[in-house]
């Protein structure tokens, strides 16, 4: 594995040992996320889902409903209300779990609610970048097929037979078999650095969603007015 290209830029595959990155989508999504965090290091950054701390030293805010690591804001992102908005929000393979893995019960609409809620945590000129695999959350996959995900831009990458990744059109990807491939056994390190065996599956397609800034105030007013009219009517 050497480099991959995405949106006209060349990146080096990320090969961290935790979660055996070189054999899965982490090779791409962690590389993209680290590049973004470095570019926005002088601004306010939020990570939804505690992932990057497994690979690099971080100083940005992290919100994660279940992670108990010191410094993590242990809260559901749909309930998170910071005092100041963010220049950059990143999320690595987290939103596909929202509403799908919840211990309180499965809620197929919660992922849309979470994405919409998170976009309001951006500054007006902020950027939100989310990666999610196809083939994990059936409801999310159907939402993608119906073009109902609330991103300003949605791109896709496909894994080849040699663990490399290539950018592919979303419509072309959706015409292919997006299910994950049979499981394999590898090795990973836990949070204490101990090696443990890992049974996982190959993700074939990775989604990269972009949201360019918080909606303008006039849209907020329109939504508020429409809500008040509906309640009054």
N, C-alpha and C positions, 0 to 999 in steps of 0.2 A: 504494500500500500504506500502510495506517495502523496499525491495531491488530488483534489477534486475541484471542479469549477461550478460556481453557482452565481447566477445573475451577472455574468461577465467578470467575476472576480475569482481568483485562485486561492484555495485554502489548503492547509496541510491537514490530513486526517488526524483526528485525535485518537491516541492509542493507550489511554490510561488503563491500568490493570483492574481497577474497581468496576465491577459489572462487565468485565471483558469487552471493553469498548471497541476494539478493533474488529469484533465479529458481529456488531449490531449497529443500529442507527445512532448510537452515542458517538461513533466516529465522526459523524457529520454534525449532529445538533449541538454537541458540546463545543466543537470547533467554531461554529457560527456564533454561539452564545458568548464565548470568551472574547471573540473579536468585537462584538457589540459592547460588552462590558468595558473593554479597554478603550473604545472610542468615546464612551460616555462617562468615563471615570471621574470627571470633574462635576458631573450632575447628580441628581437624585435618581437612584436605581432601585427597583423592586423586582425580586424574583418570586414567582408563584410556584411553590414546590421546591423543597430543599434538595437541589441536585449539585450545583457547582461547588459547594463546600467539600464534596467528596474528591475534588480534583485540584482546586486552586484555593489560595487564601482569599477570602472575600471580606468586604467591609460594607456591602449594601444590605438593604432590608430584605428579609425573607419571610414570607407568610406561608404556613403549611399547617393544615388542620390536625395532622397526626404526629408530625415530627416533634420530638421532645428535646432536640439539641439546644444547648444554651445559646441564646441570641435569636432563636427563631420565634416569630410571632405565631403562636399556636392558635390559629383562628381560621374559620371558614372564610374563603376569599369573598363570598357574597355578603358577608357581614363586616368586612374590614373597612374601616373609615379613618384613614390617616389625617393628620392635621395639615399636611402639605402634599400636593400632587407630585407626580414623577416625570422626569425627562425620558426615562427608559423603563419599560417593563418587559421582562423576559420570562419564559416558561418552557421547560424542557420535559416533554412527555408526561404531563401532569393533567391537563384538562380532560383527556380521555377517561380518567378515573373519576372525575367529578360526576356525581349522581349515579355512577355505575357501580362503584365499590363501596358506597356509603353504608356504614353499619346500621343506620336507621332505616334502610330500605331503599330500593332502587327508584330514582326519579329521572326519567328519560329527558326531561326538559331542563334539568338543572345546569347542564353544561352550557346551554345557550344563555341562561340567566347569568352564569359566572363570567362568561366572556363579555357580555354586555355591561355587567357591573364593573369589571376590571377596566374597561375602556374609559370609564368616568374617573379613574384614578390617575389618568394621564394629564399632563399639562397640555394646553391648547396646541403647542408645537411638539408634543412628545411623540414617542414611537413605542409601539408594542409589537413584539415578535414572539410567536407561539409555535412550538413544534408538537406534532401529534402523529402517532402511527395509525395507519389504516389497518383494519383486521383485528382490533382489540375490543372496541365498543361497537356492537352491532347498531345501536341506535344512532351513534355519532356517524358511522359510515353511511347510514341511510340519509342523515341530514346533509352530509357532503354531496351525496348523489342528487339530492333535491336542491342543491345550491342554496341552502338556508343558513349556512354559517355566517355570522355577522362580521366578516373580515372585509377590509377595504381591498385586500389583495390576497389570493390564496394560490400557493405554488406547490409543486410536488417533486420529490426525488425518488428514484427507483434503484433498488439494490441489484447488482448484477451477480453472476454466478461465482465471482471471485471476491466478494465482500467489498466491491467498489460501488460508488453511488454516482448516478447521472441525473441531471435535471430532465424532467419529462412534463409534457402538458397534462394538466389535471384531467381534462376530458378523455385523453388517450389512456391515462392510468385507470380511469373508472370503467373502461371497456375491457380491462384485463382482470385476471383473478387476483383480488386484493387480499385474500385470506393469507394467514401466516403459515410458513412452512413447518414441517414436523420438528419436534423438539430435538435438541442435541445436548450433550453434557460437556460443560467446560469448567473453568475455575474462576473464582472471583475472590476479592478480599472484603471482609466485613469491616465495620467501623473501627475495629481494634487492630486491623491489619492482618487478621488471621485468614488463611486461605480456606475456602469452603467450596464444595462442588456445586455446580449450578446447572439446573435443568431449565432450559428456556426454548424459545422458538424464534425463528428468523422473521423479522418484519420486512416485507417486500417494498412497501411504499411509505414515505414519510411526508406529511403535510407541513408546510411552513406558512403560517398566517400572519398578515401584517395589518395593523391598525395605525393610521397616521393622525394621531392627536385626538384630544377630547372634542366632542361635537361643540359647535359654537353656541353661545348663550341664547341666541334667538331660537335654536332648536330646543333648548331646555325649556324656554318659555312656552313654545308651541306644545310640547309634551305635557307640561303642567296644565295649560289651558284645556287641552283635550281631555285630560284626566278629570279636571273639575267639572267640565261640561257633562261628561259621562256619569259622574256621581250625582250631579244635579238632575239629570234627565231620568 
